[in-house]
């Protein structure tokens, strides 16, 4: 695994998807790294729509449930050869409080670094 980058934030419209798109694009086209994109905003998967076939793998996971987190972590394990960019929906805050430790423990079990990009605005 080349690492996990979780892109999140407290509210919609602050640019989370844009940050995820920029990171995935840079990893893929500048650093020539394979990228696995996970969309947790299944109602509005902007990053996946934008990047489409440019990525090596994508997944839509509803992380409002424990089963969604398990699906996501299983997929991350299957794509250990790629850098994983998670584009989180604004509605994920409560779920992150409940299940966020799954991501930490999963990264730890895979011995892979994890970084969080928390996108905010001036409001």
Backbone as a chain_set.jsonl record, in Angstrom:
{"seq": "XXXXXXXXXXXXXXXXXXXXXXXXXXXXXXXXXXXXXXXXXXXXXXXXXXXXXXXXXXXXXXXXXXXXXXXXXXXXXXXXXXXXXXXXXXXXXXXXXXXXXXXXXXXXXXXXXXXXXXXXXXX", "coords": {"N": [[0.857, -1.179, 0.0], [0.507, 2.159, -0.792], [-0.353, 4.226, 0.703], [-3.0, 6.075, 2.368], [-5.25, 8.635, 1.765], [-7.466, 10.658, 3.269], [-10.038, 12.747, 2.463], [-11.914, 15.162, 3.849], [-14.487, 17.117, 5.572], [-16.451, 19.612, 7.361], [-18.803, 20.599, 6.158], [-20.896, 20.928, 3.231], [-19.909, 22.052, -0.063], [-17.406, 23.262, 0.29], [-15.208, 22.475, -1.088], [-14.193, 19.876, -0.974], [-14.376, 17.725, -2.824], [-12.976, 18.852, -4.963], [-10.391, 19.056, -3.898], [-9.851, 16.322, -3.508], [-9.951, 15.459, -6.182], [-7.814, 16.941, -7.278], [-5.652, 15.889, -5.793], [-5.752, 13.13, -6.531], [-5.397, 13.356, -9.305], [-2.835, 14.537, -9.443], [-1.273, 12.551, -8.182], [-1.643, 10.46, -10.017], [-0.96, 11.484, -12.619], [1.315, 13.132, -12.405], [3.082, 12.03, -10.49], [2.969, 9.462, -11.347], [1.667, 7.334, -10.037], [-0.397, 4.534, -9.267], [-3.873, 4.932, -8.616], [-6.491, 4.522, -6.292], [-9.688, 5.41, -5.974], [-12.089, 6.247, -3.58], [-15.424, 6.929, -3.184], [-17.459, 8.335, -0.815], [-19.669, 9.849, -0.732], [-22.271, 8.887, -1.981], [-24.511, 9.866, -3.247], [-23.704, 12.059, -4.693], [-21.238, 11.717, -6.431], [-18.811, 13.394, -7.216], [-15.96, 13.431, -7.706], [-15.379, 10.917, -8.833], [-16.969, 11.085, -11.119], [-15.695, 13.162, -12.465], [-13.02, 12.266, -12.853], [-13.288, 9.727, -13.902], [-12.395, 7.233, -16.182], [-9.692, 7.645, -15.884], [-8.545, 6.764, -13.579], [-7.176, 3.988, -11.709], [-8.783, 2.329, -10.209], [-12.05, 2.432, -8.736], [-14.497, 2.998, -6.14], [-17.729, 3.068, -4.734], [-18.879, 3.737, -1.59], [-21.117, 3.531, 1.028], [-20.637, 5.046, 3.808], [-22.132, 5.601, 6.025], [-22.928, 3.521, 7.458], [-21.889, 0.668, 9.395], [-21.368, -1.567, 7.83], [-20.736, -0.367, 5.39], [-18.246, 0.8, 5.984], [-16.767, -1.513, 6.434], [-16.879, -2.662, 3.882], [-15.437, -0.709, 2.473], [-12.895, -0.883, 3.74], [-12.178, -3.529, 3.161], [-11.927, -3.327, 0.389], [-9.81, -1.5, 0.213], [-7.775, -3.087, 1.223], [-7.624, -4.964, -0.842], [-6.535, -3.436, -2.835], [-3.842, -2.779, -2.342], [-1.603, -2.045, -3.744], [-1.958, 0.464, -4.67], [-2.281, 4.057, -4.241], [-4.647, 5.236, -2.043], [-7.335, 7.388, -2.307], [-9.748, 8.931, -0.487], [-12.779, 10.355, -0.967], [-14.738, 12.054, 0.964], [-18.14, 12.566, 1.879], [-19.943, 15.462, 3.088], [-21.835, 14.744, 4.916], [-20.693, 12.727, 6.33], [-19.648, 13.155, 8.867], [-20.827, 12.376, 11.408], [-20.771, 9.596, 11.093], [-18.035, 9.251, 10.853], [-17.203, 9.854, 13.434], [-18.34, 7.691, 14.766], [-17.351, 5.374, 13.409], [-14.794, 5.886, 12.536], [-12.457, 4.952, 13.702], [-12.137, 2.488, 12.582], [-10.877, 2.96, 10.136], [-8.382, 3.92, 10.959], [-7.419, 1.655, 12.38], [-7.465, -0.204, 10.286], [-5.56, 0.874, 8.492], [-3.346, 0.691, 10.125], [-3.171, -2.116, 10.445], [-2.504, -2.816, 7.849], [-0.092, -1.685, 7.697], [0.288, 0.876, 6.595], [0.694, 4.333, 5.787], [-1.491, 7.0, 6.809], [-3.181, 9.935, 5.861], [-4.944, 12.93, 6.58], [-6.892, 15.243, 4.935], [-8.467, 18.036, 5.771], [-10.936, 19.979, 4.733], [-11.8, 23.357, 4.807], [-13.731, 26.433, 4.996], [-13.973, 30.047, 5.146], [-16.186, 30.593, 6.693]], "CA": [[0.0, 0.0, 0.0], [1.273, 3.395, -0.898], [-0.906, 5.218, 1.606], [-4.412, 6.435, 2.324], [-5.506, 10.056, 1.978], [-8.887, 10.886, 3.537], [-10.39, 14.15, 2.246], [-13.202, 15.391, 4.493], [-14.789, 18.467, 6.034], [-17.683, 19.729, 8.141], [-20.001, 21.011, 5.431], [-20.846, 20.831, 1.782], [-19.581, 23.244, -0.83], [-16.14, 23.895, 0.666], [-14.161, 22.07, -2.022], [-13.631, 18.546, -0.678], [-14.22, 16.965, -4.07], [-11.911, 19.475, -5.751], [-9.119, 18.642, -3.3], [-9.673, 14.899, -3.827], [-9.648, 15.385, -7.614], [-6.457, 17.455, -7.482], [-4.708, 14.908, -5.253], [-5.755, 11.929, -7.378], [-4.81, 13.716, -10.593], [-1.395, 14.724, -9.239], [-0.675, 11.235, -7.939], [-1.715, 9.635, -11.233], [-0.341, 12.036, -13.826], [2.617, 13.748, -12.141], [3.935, 11.064, -9.788], [2.784, 8.161, -12.006], [1.247, 6.313, -9.071], [-1.765, 4.05, -9.441], [-4.776, 5.535, -7.635], [-7.775, 3.897, -5.98], [-10.569, 6.452, -5.441], [-13.307, 5.814, -2.902], [-16.436, 7.969, -3.001], [-18.42, 8.008, 0.237], [-20.88, 10.614, -1.03], [-22.828, 8.093, -3.076], [-25.545, 10.645, -3.932], [-23.074, 13.071, -5.531], [-19.837, 11.287, -6.557], [-18.172, 14.343, -8.128], [-14.592, 13.078, -8.092], [-15.435, 9.773, -9.753], [-17.515, 11.581, -12.388], [-14.693, 14.006, -13.108], [-11.817, 11.525, -13.235], [-13.725, 8.615, -14.737], [-11.504, 6.128, -16.533], [-8.289, 7.986, -15.668], [-8.057, 6.106, -12.37], [-6.957, 2.551, -11.806], [-9.905, 1.645, -9.564], [-12.946, 3.286, -7.956], [-15.507, 2.315, -5.337], [-18.702, 3.885, -4.009], [-19.164, 3.07, -0.316], [-21.962, 4.312, 1.932], [-19.984, 4.913, 5.113], [-23.027, 5.927, 7.139], [-23.18, 2.258, 8.16], [-20.707, -0.146, 9.688], [-21.131, -2.419, 6.657], [-20.054, 0.463, 4.401], [-16.84, 0.902, 6.39], [-16.147, -2.815, 6.198], [-16.712, -2.769, 2.431], [-14.347, 0.177, 2.098], [-11.619, -1.417, 4.218], [-11.87, -4.728, 2.373], [-11.472, -2.874, -0.925], [-8.473, -0.929, 0.391], [-6.857, -4.222, 1.353], [-7.477, -5.584, -2.161], [-5.814, -2.512, -3.722], [-2.684, -2.312, -1.582], [-0.574, -1.544, -4.652], [-2.362, 1.796, -5.116], [-2.563, 5.08, -3.248], [-6.095, 5.344, -1.883], [-7.871, 8.714, -2.012], [-11.141, 8.817, -0.062], [-13.517, 11.607, -1.083], [-15.831, 11.901, 1.929], [-19.247, 13.51, 1.83], [-20.099, 16.287, 4.293], [-22.707, 14.034, 5.851], [-19.932, 11.638, 6.953], [-19.073, 13.524, 10.162], [-21.318, 11.502, 12.478], [-20.25, 8.252, 10.841], [-16.597, 9.265, 11.145], [-17.08, 9.761, 14.891], [-18.722, 6.334, 15.165], [-16.604, 4.285, 12.773], [-13.501, 6.352, 12.043], [-11.361, 4.134, 14.215], [-11.951, 1.38, 11.637], [-9.892, 3.386, 9.149], [-7.089, 3.94, 11.647], [-6.993, 0.268, 12.631], [-7.205, -0.837, 8.993], [-4.268, 1.363, 8.008], [-2.337, 0.111, 11.009], [-3.049, -3.539, 10.112], [-1.839, -2.908, 6.553], [1.191, -0.982, 7.846], [0.315, 1.938, 5.595], [0.432, 5.658, 6.362], [-2.77, 7.643, 6.512], [-3.18, 11.392, 6.011], [-6.283, 13.504, 6.498], [-6.995, 16.61, 4.433], [-9.74, 18.543, 6.274], [-11.168, 21.177, 3.936], [-12.659, 24.325, 5.491], [-13.798, 27.75, 4.376], [-13.857, 31.108, 6.146], [-17.456, 30.833, 7.394]], "C": [[0.892, 1.227, 0.0], [0.709, 4.506, -0.032], [-2.38, 5.473, 1.361], [-4.51, 7.925, 2.606], [-7.014, 10.229, 2.101], [-9.156, 12.375, 3.392], [-11.798, 14.361, 2.791], [-13.383, 16.843, 4.883], [-16.152, 18.504, 6.689], [-18.931, 20.014, 7.335], [-19.803, 20.846, 3.934], [-20.416, 22.139, 1.14], [-18.278, 23.92, -0.485], [-14.98, 23.466, -0.227], [-13.525, 20.72, -1.747], [-13.384, 17.745, -1.952], [-13.098, 17.534, -4.922], [-10.535, 19.087, -5.211], [-8.837, 17.177, -3.632], [-9.3, 14.712, -5.297], [-8.216, 15.827, -7.878], [-5.407, 16.465, -6.97], [-4.61, 13.677, -6.151], [-5.093, 12.208, -8.726], [-3.294, 13.87, -10.483], [-0.688, 13.383, -9.022], [-0.578, 10.433, -9.234], [-0.86, 10.182, -12.361], [1.019, 12.69, -13.607], [3.569, 12.741, -11.497], [3.85, 9.657, -10.372], [2.469, 7.031, -11.035], [-0.155, 5.817, -9.416], [-2.642, 4.552, -8.298], [-6.064, 4.726, -7.533], [-8.624, 4.966, -5.306], [-11.79, 5.818, -4.799], [-14.196, 7.031, -2.707], [-17.361, 7.534, -1.875], [-19.691, 8.833, 0.107], [-21.537, 9.962, -2.237], [-23.917, 8.84, -3.847], [-24.948, 11.638, -4.925], [-21.583, 12.761, -5.696], [-19.046, 12.133, -7.561], [-16.793, 13.911, -8.608], [-14.584, 11.928, -9.088], [-15.976, 10.198, -11.118], [-16.453, 12.354, -13.165], [-13.525, 13.187, -13.658], [-12.113, 10.298, -14.081], [-12.696, 7.524, -14.93], [-10.024, 6.439, -16.327], [-7.69, 7.252, -14.473], [-7.95, 4.607, -12.57], [-8.093, 1.753, -11.188], [-10.741, 2.666, -8.804], [-13.948, 2.419, -7.204], [-16.445, 3.361, -4.756], [-19.064, 3.113, -2.752], [-19.979, 3.996, 0.567], [-21.442, 4.119, 3.354], [-20.842, 5.412, 6.267], [-23.346, 4.68, 7.954], [-21.867, 1.528, 8.412], [-20.354, -1.03, 8.494], [-20.407, -1.645, 5.551], [-18.577, 0.623, 4.705], [-16.117, -0.41, 6.144], [-15.906, -3.04, 4.708], [-15.521, -1.94, 1.972], [-12.997, -0.397, 2.516], [-11.22, -2.684, 3.48], [-11.33, -4.347, 0.996], [-10.078, -2.26, -0.843], [-7.444, -2.048, 0.488], [-6.605, -4.886, -0.005], [-6.656, -4.728, -3.126], [-4.582, -1.941, -3.024], [-1.572, -1.746, -2.454], [-0.857, -0.119, -5.127], [-2.435, 2.772, -3.939], [-4.073, 5.275, -3.223], [-6.465, 6.781, -1.513], [-9.349, 8.528, -1.695], [-11.775, 10.199, -0.118], [-14.775, 11.482, -0.228], [-16.896, 12.973, 1.743], [-19.361, 14.278, 3.139], [-20.933, 15.58, 5.347], [-21.976, 12.927, 6.606], [-19.431, 11.945, 8.361], [-19.531, 12.631, 11.302], [-20.777, 10.094, 12.322], [-18.757, 8.185, 11.15], [-16.368, 9.177, 12.651], [-17.346, 8.33, 15.367], [-17.75, 5.269, 14.675], [-15.204, 4.669, 12.311], [-12.32, 5.551, 12.529], [-11.108, 2.919, 13.324], [-10.851, 1.727, 10.635], [-8.498, 3.388, 9.758], [-6.564, 2.525, 11.863], [-6.686, -0.474, 11.336], [-5.863, -0.423, 8.423], [-3.134, 0.77, 8.832], [-2.1, -1.364, 10.67], [-2.322, -3.742, 8.786], [-0.461, -2.249, 6.563], [1.346, 0.093, 6.768], [0.032, 3.287, 6.25], [-0.935, 6.182, 5.943], [-2.621, 9.142, 6.767], [-4.616, 11.871, 5.863], [-6.165, 14.939, 6.0], [-8.391, 17.1, 4.816], [-9.974, 19.9, 5.636], [-12.164, 22.077, 4.662], [-12.785, 25.58, 4.63], [-13.804, 28.789, 5.487], [-15.153, 31.402, 6.884], [-17.517, 30.085, 8.696]], "O": [[1.896, 1.298, 0.709], [1.239, 5.617, -0.032], [-2.93, 5.142, 0.311], [-3.926, 8.422, 3.568], [-7.754, 9.977, 1.15], [-8.571, 13.184, 4.113], [-12.762, 13.808, 2.262], [-12.55, 17.694, 4.571], [-16.923, 17.55, 6.591], [-20.031, 19.698, 7.789], [-18.689, 20.652, 3.448], [-20.548, 23.206, 1.738], [-18.045, 25.049, -0.917], [-13.888, 24.027, -0.136], [-12.429, 20.443, -2.236], [-12.316, 17.161, -2.133], [-12.347, 16.78, -5.54], [-9.616, 18.82, -5.986], [-7.714, 16.828, -3.996], [-8.433, 13.9, -5.621], [-7.485, 15.166, -8.615], [-4.395, 16.229, -7.63], [-3.512, 13.236, -6.489], [-4.32, 11.39, -9.225], [-2.556, 13.385, -11.34], [0.361, 13.121, -9.609], [0.444, 9.806, -9.511], [-0.115, 9.435, -12.995], [1.803, 12.79, -14.55], [4.722, 12.616, -11.909], [4.575, 8.76, -9.942], [2.948, 5.909, -11.196], [-1.009, 6.609, -9.816], [-2.206, 4.593, -7.147], [-6.643, 4.307, -8.535], [-8.32, 5.387, -4.19], [-12.444, 4.962, -5.393], [-13.775, 8.037, -2.137], [-17.985, 6.476, -1.963], [-20.687, 8.543, 0.77], [-21.383, 10.423, -3.369], [-24.216, 8.483, -4.987], [-25.607, 12.018, -5.893], [-20.747, 13.48, -5.149], [-18.66, 11.647, -8.624], [-16.491, 14.016, -9.797], [-13.857, 11.969, -10.08], [-15.5, 9.728, -12.152], [-16.335, 12.209, -14.382], [-13.095, 13.393, -14.793], [-11.282, 9.877, -14.885], [-12.185, 6.957, -13.964], [-9.181, 5.577, -16.573], [-6.47, 7.131, -14.363], [-8.553, 4.036, -13.479], [-8.344, 0.619, -11.596], [-10.209, 3.649, -8.288], [-14.211, 1.274, -7.572], [-16.0, 4.427, -4.331], [-19.506, 1.967, -2.829], [-19.571, 5.128, 0.825], [-21.776, 3.137, 4.017], [-20.336, 5.625, 7.369], [-23.962, 4.769, 9.017], [-20.871, 1.749, 7.724], [-19.178, -1.219, 8.183], [-19.561, -2.206, 4.855], [-17.745, 0.586, 3.798], [-14.972, -0.413, 5.693], [-14.855, -3.546, 4.315], [-14.698, -2.402, 1.181], [-12.054, -0.396, 1.724], [-10.038, -2.891, 3.203], [-10.391, -4.968, 0.497], [-9.254, -2.474, -1.732], [-6.366, -1.961, -0.1], [-5.487, -5.322, -0.282], [-6.139, -5.236, -4.12], [-4.317, -0.742, -3.114], [-0.692, -1.043, -1.957], [-0.082, 0.442, -5.901], [-2.624, 2.367, -2.792], [-4.699, 5.458, -4.267], [-5.968, 7.322, -0.525], [-10.112, 8.033, -2.523], [-11.357, 11.109, 0.598], [-15.76, 10.875, -0.648], [-16.589, 14.136, 1.481], [-18.924, 13.796, 4.184], [-20.748, 15.803, 6.543], [-22.58, 12.255, 7.441], [-18.839, 11.073, 8.997], [-18.705, 12.172, 12.09], [-20.371, 9.467, 13.301], [-18.271, 7.172, 11.653], [-15.441, 8.502, 13.098], [-16.662, 7.825, 16.257], [-17.369, 4.372, 15.426], [-14.499, 3.835, 11.743], [-11.294, 5.473, 11.853], [-10.002, 2.38, 13.307], [-10.0, 0.895, 10.323], [-7.544, 2.912, 9.141], [-5.406, 2.232, 11.566], [-5.756, -1.279, 11.285], [-5.109, -1.26, 7.927], [-2.092, 0.394, 8.295], [-0.954, -1.81, 10.615], [-1.604, -4.728, 8.615], [0.246, -2.257, 5.556], [2.387, 0.204, 6.121], [-0.782, 3.371, 7.169], [-1.455, 5.852, 4.877], [-2.019, 9.562, 7.755], [-5.404, 11.291, 5.115], [-5.432, 15.748, 6.57], [-9.386, 16.639, 4.257], [-9.286, 20.867, 5.962], [-13.232, 21.629, 5.081], [-12.044, 25.764, 3.664], [-13.654, 28.439, 6.657], [-15.216, 32.374, 7.637], [-18.514, 30.174, 9.412]]}, "num_chains": 1, "name": "protein.A"}
